[in-house]
Amino acid sequence: MTAAAQLRSGKGHRDENFPVASLLIKAKHRDPILAFYEFVRTADDIADHPTLKPDEKLAHLDALEAGLLGRIEGEPVAQRLRASLRDRHLSTRHAQDLLTAFRMDVTKLRYQTWDELIEYCRYSAMPVGRFVLDVHGEPESTWPANDALCAALQINNHLQDCRADYTALDRVYLPLDDLKDAGARVEELGALRSSLALLRCLRSLADRTASLLRESSGFAAMIADFRLSLEVAVITAMARRILGLIKTRDPLSENVHLTRIGAMGSVLAGVAAGSLARFARGGFASRRAKDA
């Protein structure tokens, strides 16, 4: 079997739509986060590989999981993550959930409803944020807000890349019910620009994604680790800006990804908003203590 490292796309943590173990994160937490990222990125690249057959992809994903669990010597990325989890006394659960999502990418090419898509996000997106929270020792009470933000990030990505997903991998993450309700057809995703019906569907899904972002409001402020709370605030600002592009542009024919300037603007906006929310929370807590 071809080594998993040879199947990598070349994409790294600096190429993502959101910061991964940025300088906002404390140095002591970056290594486990990067070990997790490299494992997940490898698995994602296997699931998206253009020439591997489905059974080969599944075999590689199974081998990664076996390596993670210590059942075989495994790939270096699996060994590195296993060691990092052992050192931090962390579970393999989140990594295994993501492997479930990548197996779905291999075997499930269509989603009928919004609820099916959210169920996919439960495995493909939510575990990423949960892992970072676990690394920082944050309580599970932060998970609902995390889950809403991570689902929004995932669906933003699906909306941005809907044409590429369809033409390169025959994957359609846009719920078929939503396409039908808008009067659009799956085949329209292969066009050079969106029809009015497809735009109607994309913007309707963007509105539903905005609801997820509203569900995650207050997430940054509830995180005890100040630097992680700033990172979450930055990610939230990026998600909102991307959603704004999706609502006003055509993902099939126009750029709906952040430019470097747009990303920097999001960083500054996120840091400012996160800092203000933190200070407001601290002031409120102080007043409550004084009143008590």
Secondary structure, DSSP 4 states (H G I P E B T S, - for coil): ---GGGG--S--GGGSSS-SS-TTS-HHHHHHHHHHHHHHHHHHHHHT-SSS-HHHHHHHHHHHHHHHTTSS---HHHHHHHHHHHHHT--SHHHHHHHHHHHHHHH--B--SHHHHHHHHHHHTHHHHHHHHHHTT--GGGHHHHHHHHHHHHHHHHHHTHHHHHHHH--B-S-HHHHHHHT--GGGGGSSS--HHHHHHHHHHHHHHHHHHHHTTTHHHH-SSHHHHHHHHHHHHHHHHHHHHHHHS-TTTS--S--HHHHHHHHHHHHHHHHHHHHHHHHHHHHHHHH-
